């Protein structure tokens, strides 16, 4: 008896992935018409039959979106980075305005979130928020694609990420805030934040920082200190910086949380901001406006981000064309950096 053809057989014949076959047979806009036609023809030749029970389950709608948050170390019990708290509110409002309920859940790398939501009809699609370096869970995103699950991710842009990605231009933000300091007259710099491939958003901000200095002949006048996006990590990295002589005159922090920790370390060392050292952050979280002095930073529009994540996901659910989107970053100038000597 001849074995029943599978989607993997079609993928092998077509020279594409199994997830591409699934998307093509479900008329996904993510597959070109040429590829779709090729796959449909091969399926016909192999007498491939779609599992109608699975197909019908897939077509059911719950009118619910799942928002999966990755836990962050925080000084309170929320375990949510303050930046993502702002976006959480925006996503909730955007979902409600589109007539969708929002299911919010913490997930970690050991759980099976990649196989729970859309397949069990808990939600029509998934928003991934706060997952940073997707390479550490790439295999789960690949599985989401293979299952035909609709998902959209907030994070750094590149050419290889699975699914649809919404993010902010972190490179431009890092470039603009560093250029602002250069225009004020600063000549020596430090960057506090992880610039490795494991922190793609911080790395993009660091590249903007480096290129702004290079464009102005200041590339030799910099130092870098690794830090995660917490106040404690910013404090520890700044203490390391304080052992360096001479001290840099301007410090670019990869996040506002890092900058808050840096404030504490500088204050304990008897250094004034900005009179002794200029300090800037990134994210424009609420506390940045209430530090002393108020923190110059870079704003990522969380209202727009939430709307884009929700609207893009709903379009994908409805099989409308979707694409990545890179939001502009906005420089927010406050009092933590003045002209040197002021």
C-alpha positions, 0 to 999 in steps of 0.5 A, spaced: 500 500 500 502 506 497 504 511 503 500 517 504 504 523 501 506 529 507 507 536 506 515 534 507 514 530 501 512 536 497 517 540 500 522 536 498 520 536 491 519 543 491 526 545 494 523 549 500 521 548 507 515 545 510 513 551 513 513 554 506 508 549 504 504 550 509 503 557 508 502 556 501 497 551 501 493 556 506 494 562 501 499 566 506 501 572 503 508 571 505 509 566 499 510 569 492 504 567 487 510 563 483 512 559 489 505 558 491 503 555 484 509 550 484 507 547 491 499 547 489 501 543 482 506 538 486 501 537 491 496 535 486 501 530 483 502 527 489 494 527 491 496 530 497 490 531 502 489 536 507 487 533 514 480 537 514 480 536 522 486 540 523 484 545 518 477 546 521 481 547 528 486 552 525 480 556 521 476 557 528 477 564 531 477 565 538 478 573 537 483 573 542 491 575 541 496 572 546 501 577 548 508 573 551 512 577 555 519 574 557 521 575 564 526 581 566 530 582 573 527 588 576 527 591 583 520 590 584 515 584 583 513 585 576 519 582 572 517 586 567 522 592 564 518 598 565 519 600 557 515 594 556 510 596 561 508 602 557 508 598 551 503 593 554 498 598 555 498 600 548 497 593 546 491 592 550 488 598 548 490 597 540 487 590 541 480 592 544 479 597 539 480 592 534 475 587 538 480 582 540 481 580 547 488 580 550 491 574 553 497 576 557 502 570 559 510 570 562 513 565 558 520 562 559 525 558 555 523 551 558 516 552 557 512 549 551 509 556 549 511 555 542 506 549 541 500 551 546 496 557 543 493 557 536 493 550 536 489 549 542 484 555 539 486 559 545 488 565 541 488 567 533 496 569 534 501 571 538 505 577 540 512 576 542 515 582 547 521 583 550 525 576 548 531 580 545 536 575 542 531 571 538 537 566 536 537 563 543 530 560 541 530 560 534 528 553 533 521 555 537 520 560 532 521 555 526 516 551 529 511 556 530 512 557 522 512 550 521 505 550 524 502 555 520 502 559 527 501 567 526 506 571 530 509 578 530 515 579 534 518 586 537 525 586 537 532 588 533 532 588 525 536 583 521 535 579 514 534 572 517 529 573 523 523 568 522 516 571 522 514 578 522 518 583 526 516 590 528 522 594 531 525 601 532 531 604 529 536 603 534 542 604 530 539 611 528 538 612 536 545 611 538 548 615 532 543 621 534 544 621 541 552 621 540 552 626 535 548 631 540 553 630 545 559 631 540 555 638 537 555 640 545 563 639 545 564 633 548 571 629 546 571 623 550 566 618 551 564 611 554 558 607 552 555 602 558 551 596 555 552 590 552 555 590 545 555 583 543 551 579 538 547 576 544 544 583 545 542 585 538 538 592 540 544 594 545 549 592 539 545 597 534 545 602 539 553 601 540 554 601 532 551 608 532 555 611 537 561 608 534 560 611 527 558 618 530 564 618 533 568 615 527 565 621 523 568 626 527 575 623 528 573 621 535 573 613 535 580 613 539 577 617 545 572 611 547 571 606 552 566 601 553 563 597 559 558 591 559 552 592 562 545 588 562 539 593 562 538 593 570 540 599 575 544 594 579 548 592 572 549 600 570 551 601 577 557 596 577 559 598 570 560 605 572 564 603 578 568 600 573 569 606 569 571 610 575 577 606 576 579 609 569 584 615 568 582 620 565 575 619 566 570 620 560 567 626 559 560 624 556 557 617 558 552 614 553 548 608 556 544 603 552 538 604 557 535 608 562 535 603 567 543 603 566 543 610 566 539 610 573 544 606 576 550 610 573 547 616 577 547 613 583 555 611 582 557 618 580 553 621 586 557 616 591 563 618 587 562 626 588 561 627 581 556 632 578 551 631 572 552 634 567 558 639 570 563 633 571 560 628 566 554 628 561 550 622 562 544 620 557 540 614 556 535 610 552 528 608 552 525 614 555 521 610 561 517 615 565 523 615 571 527 619 566 524 625 566 524 625 574 532 624 575 536 629 578 537 632 573 532 630 568 535 625 563 537 626 556 534 620 552 532 616 546 524 615 545 521 609 542 514 610 541 510 605 545 503 607 542 505 606 535 509 600 537 503 597 540 498 599 534 503 596 529 504 589 533 496 588 533 494 591 527 500 587 523 498 581 527 491 581 525 492 582 518 496 576 518 491 572 521 486 575 516 491 573 510 493 580 508 500 582 506 504 584 512 512 586 512 517 588 517 517 595 520 522 599 523 520 605 527 524 612 527 527 613 534 526 620 537 532 624 541 529 627 547 533 633 550 533 634 557 538 637 563 543 631 564 548 634 558 550 641 557 556 644 554 562 641 557 564 646 563 557 648 564 
